[in-house]
Amino acid sequence: MTETRRKLQALLSRTLRPGPDATVMAVLEAAGTGLALVDQEDCLLAWNSDFAALCGPMLPLRPGLKLKRLLADDRSSEAMAALASGQRWVVTLAVEGSPRFEAERRRLPMQEGNSVLRLTRILARPPEEQAAAARLQAVGALAGGIAHDFNNLLTAIAGSAESALARAPAGDAGPELRQVMESAGRGAALVRQLLAFARQQALRPRVVDLNEAVAAMGELLHRLLGSRVRLALTLDEPSRRVRIDPTQLDQVIMNLALNARDAMPDGGAMRIGTGHAVVLRPEPLGAEVLPPGRYAMLEVADSGAGIPEEVLPRIFDPFFTTRRDRGGTGLGLSTVHGIVRQSGGFIAVDSKPGQGTRFRIWLPRHEGPADVPLPTTMVAAPPLPQPPAVVPLVTHEGGPILLVEDEVPLLRLAERALRRAGFDVLTAGCAEEALEALDRSATRPLAMVSDVVMPGLDGLELAAKLRRKWPDLPVLLMSGYAEAALGRDLNAEGIRLLAKPYSLGALVAELKSILPVETLKVS
């Protein structure tokens, strides 16, 4: 028995009393695994939410239910005898299609024969599925790391070109500088796809009516797919709502639709549909497991040639494509997979050669009303960077802007941009250097602008330290990672996040937006 299990048993022995009470339930819920309290007559006394989820709604639990009634008939007596003797035993539950569980029953000292039953689901996957899951996880971690470094490089490249163009907008080098900014913009789009696969991109989720989102995209797709592809929308009523970034939902639909179009070079039929599902027990989805819950569903199906069996396990791998000679990048489906998983959903594909392909997406249902729709944004190639606008000179009342960035080129570019905008700037290459500089200056900064990922203290920790001294200090953080990846609700903390790569104009605009109006004077 592990040390954790010994501590749990000791805690149960000290706290349990006949009949479940608040203390019993608190102990069971804190266990983090499926546990039930069983009396000496093999009847259930209490259980935690994890145990109830494993049993599912088709196997309702109640105090006094015989433990044997939970188990499938075959070998249930043998299982009961093994559990009574303290053995671990593999069991299935008394519902159709039950997965296998490892069960273990432990007596509790001084508890009048009471015992604790632990259920752990056995996730038996074929070796090829285990390898696929491990491969996707490893590639995702690699993609996230590469994307972070590329974001810094692209910010420096685009920022240098933007700065040079701002100094001489009508100069001979103008076209070349604009080309540099355009290429950096395309590189940024590639990085966003990598971050999407790695589930680390910056999202702005909202509660969206799924039918309305699909119908709006349908109008655009009719024009993009052409007359040779017959598009049908089948929208389930009543419509369900999901919480997802609307722009990324459009990207998912667009990528799947274009993938289906490419699978039908001679034309064919495509269907985009919505639906709903109630999952009663964990269900395997390839290398993943769909947990019980209520879901809204999105389906994209085509009548194309289908996906060969040997290709199917790799379709979500980044940079894997069978259409390299036709311009395929291998990032379309990996981006879809990343967006769906980062949004809490799941995706699966069914395909057979000659019988078409169907992608199914499960997104957790949201029971509240939909948010007010934002102005419509069409999914397309990233917009070309525009020449930087002339920024009015700003003076302010207060201290300098504290600018913290460990990448020296970015630090210098951002400093020049802020000084041109009229701000005094105090720079630092790390959080510790920033704290020392503030101690020397003995001046409260007007705002803090900082990278998030740095050696030593990160930007979040630095903000927390400074706000202990100045609780109302405006904070702007810069990062290529999503807010969810940072593990914080930045809006609730009054912290603004600027996604990398950013333009120098965007940096100045975001900073102005978090400063009190009375500190800014346009001259």
Buried (B, 14 or more C-beta within 10 A) or exposed (E): EEEEBEEBBEEBBEEBEEEBEEEBBEBBEEBEBBBBBBBEEBBBBBBBEBBBBBBBEEBEEEEEBEBBEBBBEEBBEEBBEBBEEEEEBEBBBBBEEBBBBEBBBBBBEEBEEBBBBBBBBEEEBEEEBEEBBEBBEEBBEEBBEBBBEBBBBBBBBBBBBBBBBBEEEEEEEBEEBBEBBBBBBEBBEBBBBBBBBBBBBBBEBBBBBBBBBBBBBBEBBEEBBEEEBEBEBEBBEEBBBBBBBBBBBBBBBBBBBBBBBBBBEEBBBBBBBBBBBEBBBBBBBBBBBBBBBBBBBBBBBBBBBBBEEEEBBBBBBBBBBBEEEEEBBBBBBBBBBBBBBBBBBBBBBBBEEEEBBBBBBBBBBBEEEBBEEEEEEEBEEEEEBEBBEEBEEBEBEBBBBBBBBBBEBBBBBBBBBBEBBBBBBBBBBBBBBBBEBBEEEEBBBBBBBBBBBBEEBBBBEBBEBBBEEEEEBBBBBBBBBBBBBBEBEBEEEBBBBBBBBBBBBBBBBBBBEBBEEEBBEEE
